[in-house]
């Protein structure tokens, strides 16, 4: 079963009231996570139509995606970047919609410098959103993704010699489709 999110399907969902709600929470999270990271190069993989790096002080901000308004068009599993070149990498809801999330993390680890940062946003399967996903029969974006639990993500990163130094849960509201 393929879970790759088509760009149109994902972009359409992010424009809904529920998508805008979550995007605002994600933007606040990314703003706080990148504001005090300094150095030279940062890369945002996916969601290139969103300015998730707006609070970054790093001068070179490059958006990478397979299509769209990306500065670099590439498969996240095989980035056309030199090893040890990135000071900051953002992964906004990328892993849960990939057939190969481990390979994406391996590739990100390859391009990161020694003291670099990765900021990841994922849907939690043990949340109201994860519970809703189980009973949502339409299987549209974002419900068809493979939501990733924090413990699993920690395990994957540990295998790559990385660790989570900070984290944040964001949406405690149920994923209602009406704005009220």
C-alpha positions as CSV (number, residue, x, y, z in Angstrom):
1,X,0.0,0.0,0.0
2,X,1.4,3.4,-1.0
3,X,1.1,6.2,1.5
4,X,2.9,8.9,-0.4
5,X,0.9,12.1,-0.2
6,X,0.2,13.7,-3.5
7,X,1.2,17.4,-3.4
8,X,-2.3,18.5,-4.4
9,X,-4.1,16.4,-1.8
10,X,-1.8,17.6,1.0
11,X,-1.9,21.3,-0.1
12,X,-5.7,21.1,-0.2
13,X,-5.9,19.7,3.3
14,X,-3.6,22.4,4.8
15,X,-6.0,25.0,3.4
16,X,-8.9,23.6,5.4
17,X,-9.8,25.0,8.8
18,X,-8.3,22.0,10.5
19,X,-5.2,22.2,8.4
20,X,-4.8,26.0,9.1
21,X,-5.2,25.3,12.8
22,X,-2.5,22.7,12.9
23,X,-0.2,24.8,10.6
24,X,-0.4,27.7,13.1
25,X,0.6,25.3,15.9
26,X,3.4,23.9,13.8
27,X,4.6,27.4,12.8
28,X,4.8,28.4,16.5
29,X,6.7,25.2,17.2
30,X,9.2,25.8,14.3
31,X,9.6,29.5,15.2
32,X,10.7,28.5,18.8
33,X,12.8,25.6,17.7
34,X,14.9,27.5,15.1
35,X,15.2,31.0,16.6
36,X,18.4,30.3,18.5
37,X,20.1,28.0,16.0
38,X,23.1,29.8,14.4
39,X,25.5,28.8,11.6
40,X,25.3,28.8,7.8
41,X,23.0,26.4,6.1
42,X,19.4,25.2,6.7
43,X,17.2,23.0,4.7
44,X,13.4,22.5,4.9
45,X,12.3,19.2,3.4
46,X,8.7,19.3,2.3
47,X,5.8,21.7,2.7
48,X,7.8,24.3,0.7
49,X,4.8,26.5,0.3
50,X,5.0,27.3,4.0
51,X,7.6,29.7,5.4
52,X,8.5,27.5,8.3
53,X,12.0,29.0,8.6
54,X,10.8,32.5,9.1
55,X,12.3,32.8,12.6
56,X,15.6,31.3,11.6
57,X,18.7,33.5,11.8
58,X,20.7,31.2,9.5
59,X,21.4,33.2,6.3
60,X,21.1,30.3,3.7
61,X,17.6,28.8,3.8
62,X,16.9,26.2,1.1
63,X,13.5,24.5,0.6
64,X,13.8,21.0,-0.8
65,X,10.9,18.9,-2.3
66,X,10.1,16.7,-5.2
67,X,7.9,19.4,-6.8
68,X,6.5,22.8,-6.2
69,X,8.3,26.0,-5.3
70,X,11.4,24.2,-4.1
71,X,14.8,25.6,-4.7
72,X,16.2,22.0,-4.9
73,X,14.0,19.3,-6.4
74,X,15.0,15.9,-5.0
75,X,13.9,12.7,-3.5
76,X,14.4,13.0,0.3
77,X,16.0,9.5,0.3
78,X,18.9,10.7,-1.9
79,X,19.6,14.4,-1.3
80,X,22.0,16.1,-3.8
81,X,23.9,17.6,-0.9
82,X,27.5,17.1,0.3
83,X,27.9,15.2,3.6
84,X,28.3,17.3,6.7
85,X,26.9,20.5,5.1
86,X,23.7,21.2,7.0
87,X,23.4,23.1,10.3
88,X,19.6,22.7,10.6
89,X,17.1,20.5,8.8
90,X,13.3,20.8,9.2
91,X,11.1,17.7,8.5
92,X,7.5,19.0,8.7
93,X,5.2,15.9,8.5
94,X,7.6,14.1,6.1
95,X,8.3,10.9,7.8
96,X,4.7,9.6,8.3
97,X,4.0,10.0,4.6
98,X,7.0,8.2,3.2
99,X,7.4,4.6,2.3
100,X,11.0,4.8,3.6
101,X,11.2,7.1,6.7
102,X,14.3,5.3,7.9
103,X,16.2,6.1,4.7
104,X,15.1,9.7,4.9
105,X,16.5,9.9,8.5
106,X,19.7,8.2,7.3
107,X,20.1,10.7,4.5
108,X,19.4,13.6,6.9
109,X,22.0,12.2,9.3
110,X,24.5,12.1,6.4
111,X,24.2,15.7,5.5
112,X,24.2,17.0,9.1
113,X,27.2,18.6,10.7
114,X,28.4,17.3,14.1
115,X,26.5,19.7,16.3
116,X,23.6,20.3,13.8
117,X,19.9,20.2,14.7
118,X,16.9,18.4,13.1
119,X,13.4,19.7,13.9
120,X,10.7,17.1,13.2
121,X,6.9,17.5,13.2
122,X,4.9,14.3,13.2
123,X,1.4,13.2,14.0
124,X,1.2,11.2,17.2
125,X,-0.6,7.8,16.9
126,X,-1.4,7.9,20.6
127,X,-3.4,11.2,20.5
128,X,-6.9,12.2,19.7
129,X,-5.7,12.7,16.1
130,X,-4.3,9.1,16.0
131,X,-7.5,7.8,17.5
132,X,-9.5,9.7,14.8
133,X,-7.3,8.2,12.1
134,X,-8.2,4.6,13.2
135,X,-11.9,5.3,12.6
136,X,-11.6,7.6,9.5
137,X,-12.7,5.5,6.6
138,X,-12.0,8.1,3.8
139,X,-8.2,7.6,4.1
140,X,-7.3,11.0,2.7
141,X,-4.5,13.2,3.8
142,X,-3.4,13.2,6.6
143,X,-5.3,10.2,7.9
144,X,-3.6,7.7,5.5
145,X,-0.2,8.4,6.9
146,X,1.7,6.1,9.3
147,X,1.7,8.2,12.4
148,X,5.0,7.8,14.3
149,X,5.2,7.6,18.1
150,X,7.9,9.5,20.0
151,X,9.5,6.3,21.4
152,X,9.9,4.9,17.9
153,X,11.4,8.1,16.6
154,X,13.8,8.2,19.5
155,X,14.8,4.6,18.7
156,X,15.4,5.4,15.0
157,X,17.5,8.5,15.9
158,X,19.5,6.5,18.5
159,X,20.4,4.0,15.7
160,X,21.9,6.9,13.8
161,X,23.8,8.2,16.7
162,X,21.4,11.2,17.3
163,X,19.2,12.0,20.3
164,X,16.2,14.1,21.0
165,X,17.2,17.0,23.2
166,X,13.8,18.7,23.3
167,X,10.3,18.0,22.3
168,X,6.8,19.4,22.4
169,X,3.3,18.0,22.0
170,X,1.0,20.6,20.4
171,X,-2.6,19.9,19.6
172,X,-4.8,18.6,22.4
173,X,-8.0,19.5,20.6
174,X,-9.9,16.8,18.7
175,X,-9.5,16.9,14.9
176,X,-13.0,18.4,14.2
177,X,-13.8,19.3,10.6
178,X,-15.9,22.3,11.6
179,X,-14.2,25.5,12.8
180,X,-16.5,25.8,15.9
